[in-house]
Amino acid sequence: MAARDEEFSEYVVHRRKQLRRIAYLLCGDVHKAEDLVQTALMKLYVAWPRVQRAGNVDAYVRRILVNSGIDESRRPWRREAPGLDGLDEPVMASPAVEDRSAVLAALATLPLGQRRVVVLRHFLGMSIDETAADLHCSPGTVKSQNARALARLTELLTAQFGTVGGQDR
């Protein structure tokens, strides 16, 4: 039991920052992202021996994050607005670069399915097949969602900056 706890703790120490980034990109809110990571780590701890034997802990945790994000977005209280108008504003991470904040803002406007595909494909560098497996959909769905999302992101960023990828549009 002590070895299990030590291995799990070591995994969390090394991966927590990346898990927070993934969760933030999936939900667009720092507080919700932290909740998603906590939920994912609780579920991972319960399944740790089995997941570790299977050998792909990162894929399992990503799947938990995506599924937990879906579950949380369906809960009725998640549709409520923050409490005290003007006093209970969500805290946003302060980006270091203006372009980065523009990309994150544009990403937040995408529908949830498209946002998940973009995060897994482009922020995490996963292949089409890996993304399809994580999202439990076909590779064709990943391709179409990705194409729509990139077109929309290009449209939004071109409107803001006039160029995307060094080319005038």
SERO-4910 file (N, C-alpha, C, O; in steps of 0.05 Angstrom, whole numbers):
BEGIN
 pado doro    nc1    nc2    nc3   cac1   cac2   cac3    cc1    cc2    cc3    oc1    oc2    oc3
  Met    A     17    -24      0      0      0      0     17     25      0     11     44    -14
  Ala    A     39     25     15     57     48     17     70     53    -10     74     76    -19
  Ala    A     78     32    -24     90     34    -50     70     46    -70     78     62    -87
  Arg    A     45     37    -68     24     47    -86     21     77    -82     20     93   -101
  Asp    A     19     86    -57     16    114    -51     40    130    -60     37    152    -71
  Glu    A     64    119    -57     88    133    -65     89    137    -96     95    158   -106
  Glu    A     82    115   -110     82    117   -140     61    137   -150     65    152   -168
  Phe    A     37    136   -137     16    154   -145     24    183   -139     20    200   -156
  Ser    A     35    188   -116     44    215   -108     65    225   -128     65    248   -135
  Glu    A     83    208   -135    104    216   -154     92    223   -181    100    243   -194
  Tyr    A     72    207   -190     59    214   -216     45    241   -214     48    258   -232
  Val    A     31    246   -192     17    271   -188     36    295   -188     31    315   -201
  Val    A     58    292   -174     78    314   -173     88    321   -201     91    345   -207
  His    A     93    301   -217    104    306   -244     83    314   -264     90    328   -284
  Arg    A     58    307   -261     38    312   -282     16    333   -274      1    340   -292
  Arg    A     15    342   -250     -7    359   -241     -9    385   -258    -31    393   -266
  Lys    A     14    397   -263     13    422   -278      2    418   -306    -14    434   -316
  Gln    A     10    397   -320      0    391   -346    -30    384   -345    -45    392   -362
  Leu    A    -38    369   -325    -67    363   -322    -83    388   -318   -105    390   -329
  Arg    A    -73    407   -303    -87    433   -299    -90    448   -326   -111    459   -331
  Arg    A    -69    448   -341    -70    461   -367    -91    448   -385   -107    462   -398
  Ile    A    -91    422   -386   -110    408   -403   -139    414   -394   -156    420   -410
  Ala    A   -143    412   -368   -170    418   -357   -178    446   -363   -201    451   -369
  Tyr    A   -160    465   -360   -167    493   -366   -174    497   -395   -194    511   -402
  Leu    A   -159    484   -413   -166    486   -441   -192    473   -448   -206    482   -466
  Leu    A   -199    453   -433   -225    439   -438   -249    456   -428   -270    456   -441
  Cys    A   -246    469   -405   -269    483   -394   -267    513   -394   -288    526   -393
  Gly    A   -244    524   -397   -241    553   -399   -243    569   -373   -246    593   -373
  Asp    A   -242    555   -350   -245    569   -324   -225    557   -305   -223    532   -302
  Val    A   -210    573   -292   -189    564   -273   -200    547   -251   -189    526   -244
  His    A   -222    556   -239   -234    542   -216   -246    515   -225   -242    495   -211
  Lys    A   -260    515   -247   -271    490   -257   -249    470   -265   -252    446   -261
  Ala    A   -228    481   -276   -205    464   -283   -193    451   -259   -187    427   -260
  Glu    A   -190    465   -237   -180    453   -213   -198    432   -202   -189    411   -193
  Asp    A   -225    437   -204   -244    416   -196   -242    391   -213   -243    369   -203
  Leu    A   -239    395   -239   -236    372   -257   -211    356   -251   -212    331   -250
  Val    A   -189    370   -245   -164    356   -238   -168    340   -213   -159    317   -211
  Gln    A   -180    352   -192   -185    338   -167   -202    313   -172   -196    291   -161
  Thr    A   -223    316   -187   -240    293   -194   -224    271   -208   -227    247   -202
  Ala    A   -209    279   -227   -193    260   -243   -173    245   -225   -169    221   -227
  Leu    A   -160    260   -207   -140    247   -189   -154    228   -170   -142    208   -163
  Met    A   -177    235   -160   -192    216   -142   -198    191   -157   -194    169   -146
  Lys    A   -209    193   -181   -216    169   -197   -191    154   -204   -191    129   -204
  Leu    A   -170    167   -210   -145    154   -217   -134    138   -193   -125    116   -197
  Tyr    A   -135    150   -170   -125    136   -146   -139    110   -141   -127     90   -135
  Val    A   -165    110   -145   -181     86   -140   -173     64   -160   -171     41   -153
  Ala    A   -167     72   -185   -161     53   -206   -131     50   -210   -122     37   -229
  Trp    A   -114     62   -193    -85     63   -198    -72     36   -204    -58     34   -224
  Pro    A    -76     15   -188    -63    -10   -195    -70    -21   -223    -52    -30   -238
  Arg    A    -95    -20   -229   -104    -30   -255    -94    -13   -278    -84    -24   -298
  Val    A    -95     13   -275    -86     31   -296    -56     29   -300    -46     29   -322
  Gln    A    -41     27   -278    -12     25   -280     -4     -1   -294     15     -2   -309
  Arg    A    -19    -23   -288    -13    -48   -302    -18    -46   -332     -3    -58   -348
  Ala    A    -39    -32   -339    -46    -28   -368    -25    -12   -382    -21    -15   -406
  Gly    A    -12      6   -367     11     20   -378      7     47   -391     27     59   -399
  Asn    A    -17     57   -394    -21     83   -406    -37    101   -387    -60    107   -392
  Val    A    -24    110   -367    -37    126   -346    -46    153   -357    -68    162   -351
  Asp    A    -29    165   -374    -36    192   -385    -62    191   -401    -79    209   -399
  Ala    A    -65    170   -418    -90    168   -434   -114    164   -416   -135    175   -421
  Tyr    A   -111    149   -395   -133    144   -376   -141    170   -362   -165    176   -360
  Val    A   -122    185   -354   -127    211   -340   -140    231   -360   -159    245   -352
  Arg    A   -131    232   -384   -143    250   -404   -173    242   -408   -190    259   -410
  Arg    A   -178    216   -410   -205    207   -413   -223    215   -389   -245    223   -393
  Ile    A   -212    212   -365   -226    221   -341   -232    251   -343   -254    259   -337
  Leu    A   -212    267   -351   -217    296   -353   -239    302   -372   -256    319   -366
  Val    A   -238    290   -396   -259    295   -416   -286    287   -406   -305    302   -408
  Asn    A   -288    263   -395   -314    253   -385   -324    269   -362   -348    275   -360
  Ser    A   -306    277   -344   -315    293   -321   -324    321   -330   -343    332   -319
  Gly    A   -310    331   -350   -319    357   -361   -346    355   -373   -363    374   -370
  Ile    A   -352    334   -387   -379    329   -399   -399    327   -376   -420    340   -377
  Asp    A   -393    311   -356   -412    307   -334   -418    334   -320   -441    340   -314
  Glu    A   -397    349   -315   -401    375   -301   -417    395   -317   -433    410   -307
  Ser    A   -412    395   -344   -427    414   -361   -456    407   -362   -473    424   -369
  Arg    A   -464    383   -356   -492    375   -357   -506    380   -331   -531    378   -330
  Arg    A   -492    386   -310   -505    390   -284   -519    417   -284   -508    437   -293
  Pro    A   -544    418   -274   -560    442   -275   -546    466   -261   -549    489   -271
  Trp    A   -533    462   -239   -521    485   -224   -498    497   -239   -490    519   -233
  Arg    A   -487    483   -259   -465    495   -275   -475    516   -294   -460    532   -304
  Arg    A   -501    517   -299   -513    537   -317   -520    562   -302   -528    582   -315
  Glu    A   -517    563   -276   -523    587   -261   -500    607   -264   -477    600   -268
  Ala    A   -507    632   -262   -488    654   -263   -474    658   -236   -486    650   -216
  Pro    A   -451    669   -235   -438    675   -209   -456    692   -191   -472    707   -201
  Gly    A   -453    688   -165   -470    701   -145   -472    731   -145   -489    742   -158
  Leu    A   -454    744   -132   -455    772   -127   -445    787   -152   -421    787   -158
  Asp    A   -463    800   -166   -456    815   -191   -433    834   -186   -435    852   -169
  Gly    A   -412    831   -201   -389    848   -199   -370    841   -177   -347    851   -177
  Leu    A   -378    826   -157   -361    819   -135   -351    790   -136   -330    784   -123
  Asp    A   -364    774   -150   -357    745   -151   -349    737   -180   -359    718   -191
  Glu    A   -331    753   -191   -322    748   -218   -303    724   -219   -287    721   -201
  Pro    A   -305    707   -240   -286    686   -242   -258    697   -247   -254    717   -261
  Val    A   -238    684   -235   -210    693   -237   -199    680   -262   -200    656   -266
  Met    A   -187    697   -279   -175    687   -303   -145    687   -300   -134    706   -287
  Ala    A   -131    667   -310   -102    667   -309    -92    690   -326   -102    696   -348
  Ser    A    -71    703   -317    -60    726   -332    -40    715   -353    -18    707   -345
  Pro    A    -48    716   -378    -29    706   -399     -6    725   -402     -8    749   -398
  Ala    A     17    714   -410     41    729   -413     42    744   -440     56    764   -442
  Val    A     27    735   -459     28    746   -486      0    752   -496    -19    737   -491
  Glu    A     -4    775   -509    -30    783   -519    -41    762   -539    -65    756   -538
  Asp    A    -24    752   -556    -33    732   -576    -44    707   -562    -64    696   -571
  Arg    A    -31    699   -541    -40    676   -526    -68    680   -514    -85    662   -516
  Ser    A    -73    703   -503    -99    708   -492   -120    709   -514   -143    701   -510
  Ala    A   -113    719   -537   -132    720   -559   -139    692   -569   -162    687   -575
  Val    A   -119    675   -570   -124    647   -578   -142    633   -557   -161    619   -565
  Leu    A   -136    637   -532   -153    625   -511   -182    636   -512   -201    621   -508
  Ala    A   -185    661   -517   -211    673   -519   -226    662   -543   -250    655   -541
  Ala    A   -212    659   -565   -225    648   -589   -231    618   -584   -252    609   -593
  Leu    A   -214    604   -571   -219    576   -564   -244    573   -547   -259    554   -550
  Ala    A   -248    591   -529   -271    590   -511   -297    594   -526   -318    586   -515
  Thr    A   -297    606   -549   -322    610   -564   -330    586   -580   -353    584   -590
  Leu    A   -312    566   -583   -319    542   -598   -338    525   -583   -339    525   -558
  Pro    A   -355    510   -597   -372    490   -584   -355    470   -569   -332    465   -577
  Leu    A   -365    458   -549   -350    440   -531   -336    417   -546   -313    411   -541
  Gly    A   -350    404   -565   -338    382   -580   -315    391   -597   -294    378   -598
  Gln    A   -317    414   -610   -295    424   -626   -272    432   -608   -249    428   -615
  Arg    A   -278    444   -585   -256    453   -567   -241    428   -557   -216    429   -556
  Arg    A   -255    407   -551   -241    382   -542   -222    372   -564   -199    364   -558
  Val    A   -232    371   -588   -215    361   -610   -190    379   -614   -168    368   -617
  Val    A   -194    405   -613   -171    423   -617   -151    420   -594   -127    419   -599
  Val    A   -160    418   -569   -142    414   -547   -126    389   -549   -102    389   -547
  Leu    A   -140    367   -555   -126    341   -557   -107    340   -581    -85    330   -579
  Arg    A   -117    350   -604   -101    348   -628    -77    368   -629    -55    360   -635
  His    A    -83    393   -622    -63    414   -626    -47    422   -601    -24    429   -603
  Phe    A    -60    422   -578    -46    430   -554    -31    406   -542     -9    409   -531
  Leu    A    -42    382   -545    -29    358   -535    -14    342   -557      1    324   -551
  Gly    A    -19    349   -582     -5    336   -604    -13    307   -609      3    291   -619
  Met    A    -37    300   -603    -47    273   -607    -54    268   -636    -62    287   -650
  Ser    A    -52    244   -645    -60    237   -673    -90    236   -675   -104    237   -655
  Ile    A   -100    234   -699   -129    233   -704   -140    208   -691   -161    209   -678
  Asp    A   -126    185   -694   -136    160   -682   -136    161   -651   -154    151   -639
  Glu    A   -115    173   -640   -114    175   -611   -136    193   -600   -148    187   -580
  Thr    A   -141    215   -614   -162    234   -606   -189    220   -608   -206    223   -590
  Ala    A   -194    205   -630   -219    191   -634   -223    170   -612   -245    167   -601
  Ala    A   -202    157   -604   -204    137   -583   -210    150   -556   -227    141   -541
  Asp    A   -197    173   -550   -202    187   -525   -230    198   -524   -242    198   -502
  Leu    A   -241    207   -546   -268    219   -547   -290    199   -554   -313    207   -555
  His    A   -282    174   -558   -301    154   -566   -318    162   -590   -343    161   -589
  Cys    A   -305    170   -611   -318    177   -636   -301    166   -659   -280    155   -655
  Ser    A   -311    170   -683   -296    161   -706   -275    181   -714   -277    205   -708
  Pro    A   -254    171   -729   -234    190   -739   -246    211   -758   -236    234   -759
  Gly    A   -267    204   -772   -280    223   -790   -293    246   -774   -292    269   -783
  Thr    A   -304    240   -751   -315    260   -734   -294    279   -724   -297    303   -723
  Val    A   -271    267   -716   -248    284   -707   -240    303   -729   -235    326   -724
  Lys    A   -237    292   -753   -228    309   -776   -248    331   -782   -240    354   -786
  Ser    A   -274    325   -782   -294    346   -789   -295    367   -766   -297    391   -772
  Gln    A   -295    358   -741   -295    377   -719   -270    394   -719   -272    418   -714
  Asn    A   -248    382   -725   -223    397   -726   -223    418   -749   -215    441   -745
  Ala    A   -233    410   -772   -234    429   -795   -253    452   -788   -246    475   -794
  Arg    A   -276    447   -777   -295    468   -770   -283    487   -749   -285    511   -750
  Ala    A   -270    475   -729   -258    490   -707   -235    508   -717   -234    532   -710
  Leu    A   -218    497   -734   -196    513   -744   -205    535   -763   -194    557   -763
  Ala    A   -226    530   -778   -238    551   -795   -249    574   -778   -245    597   -784
  Arg    A   -263    566   -757   -274    587   -739   -253    602   -725   -254    627   -722
  Leu    A   -232    588   -715   -210    602   -701   -196    621   -721   -189    643   -713
  Thr    A   -191    612   -745   -178    629   -765   -195    654   -770   -185    676   -772
  Glu    A   -221    650   -772   -240    672   -777   -238    693   -754   -236    717   -758
  Leu    A   -239    683   -730   -239    700   -706   -212    715   -704   -212    739   -698
  Leu    A   -190    701   -707   -164    713   -704   -157    731   -727   -143    751   -723
  Thr    A   -166    725   -751   -162    743   -773   -177    769   -769   -166    791   -775
  Ala    A   -201    767   -759   -217    792   -754   -203    809   -733   -204    834   -734
  Gln    A   -189    797   -714   -176    812   -693   -149    823   -701   -142    846   -695
  Phe    A   -133    806   -715   -105    814   -721   -100    820   -751    -80    832   -757
  Gly    A   -119    812   -768   -115    817   -797    -99    796   -811   -102    792   -835
  Thr    A    -82    781   -797    -67    759   -808    -67    736   -789    -68    739   -765
  Val    A    -64    712   -800    -61    688   -784    -40    671   -797    -41    666   -821
  Gly    A    -20    663   -782      1    646   -792     19    661   -812     32    649   -829
  Gly    A     21    688   -809     39    703   -825     28    710   -853     42    722   -869
  Gln    A      3    703   -858     -9    709   -884    -33    727   -881    -48    725   -862
  Asp    A    -35    746   -900    -59    763   -901    -82    746   -911    -79    730   -929
  Arg    A   -106    750   -899   -129    735   -908   -150    755   -917   -172    747   -926
***
